[in-house]
């Protein structure tokens, strides 16, 4: 759920990968640059709004995780599998 109260749901499929800034800083930086269209050798400053990413479909789908929003990974029957809220 976003700060504004808007809820959205995405189907991640059979598997997903979570990459968090504090757990995998190098992988996070690669995804952040890719998400923002910044080449690896270009100077880039992280504005701190994103604290992680969820990738699915073999990395073809990228979902940023924003500070202040709430994120849960749910099972197909609606139970919480993982809470990714920062």
C-alpha positions in Angstrom: 0.0 0.0 0.0 1.3 3.4 -0.9 1.4 6.4 1.5 -1.6 7.8 -0.4 -3.7 4.8 0.6 -3.7 3.4 -3.0 -3.4 -0.4 -3.1 -2.0 -2.4 -6.0 -1.4 -6.0 -6.6 1.1 -7.6 -9.0 1.4 -11.3 -9.9 5.0 -12.3 -9.5 4.6 -15.8 -10.8 6.4 -18.8 -9.4 9.5 -17.1 -8.1 11.0 -13.7 -7.3 14.3 -12.2 -6.1 14.5 -9.4 -3.5 17.5 -7.1 -3.6 17.8 -4.7 -0.7 20.1 -1.7 -0.4 21.4 -2.7 3.0 21.8 -6.4 2.2 23.2 -6.3 -1.3 24.5 -2.8 -2.0 26.4 -3.7 -5.2 23.4 -5.5 -6.8 21.1 -2.8 -5.6 23.2 -0.1 -7.3 23.2 -2.1 -10.5 19.4 -2.4 -10.5 18.9 1.3 -9.4 21.1 2.4 -12.3 19.2 0.2 -14.7 15.8 1.4 -13.4 16.9 5.0 -13.9 18.6 4.4 -17.3 22.0 5.3 -16.0 25.1 3.7 -17.5 27.5 1.9 -15.0 30.4 4.4 -15.5 28.3 7.6 -15.1 28.3 9.4 -11.8 24.9 8.9 -10.2 23.5 10.0 -6.8 20.9 7.8 -5.1 18.0 10.1 -3.8 17.1 7.5 -1.1 13.5 7.0 -2.1 14.0 3.3 -3.1 15.3 0.8 -0.6 15.0 -2.4 -2.6 13.7 -4.1 -5.7 11.7 -7.2 -6.4 12.5 -8.9 -9.7 10.4 -11.6 -11.3 10.0 -13.4 -14.6 13.8 -14.2 -14.7 14.6 -10.5 -14.1 12.4 -9.2 -16.9 10.1 -7.5 -14.4 11.5 -5.1 -11.9 9.4 -3.6 -9.0 11.0 -0.9 -6.9 10.3 -0.7 -3.2 9.7 2.9 -2.0 10.4 4.2 1.5 7.1 4.8 3.3 5.1 2.2 1.3 4.1 -1.2 2.6 5.0 -4.4 0.7 3.9 -8.0 1.3 4.6 -11.2 -0.7 1.5 -13.3 -0.6 0.9 -17.0 -1.4 -1.7 -18.1 -3.9 -4.2 -18.7 -1.0 -3.7 -15.2 0.5 -1.4 -15.8 3.4 1.6 -13.6 4.0 4.8 -15.2 2.8 7.2 -12.3 3.4 6.9 -8.7 4.6 9.3 -6.5 2.7 8.3 -3.2 4.3 11.4 -1.1 5.3 
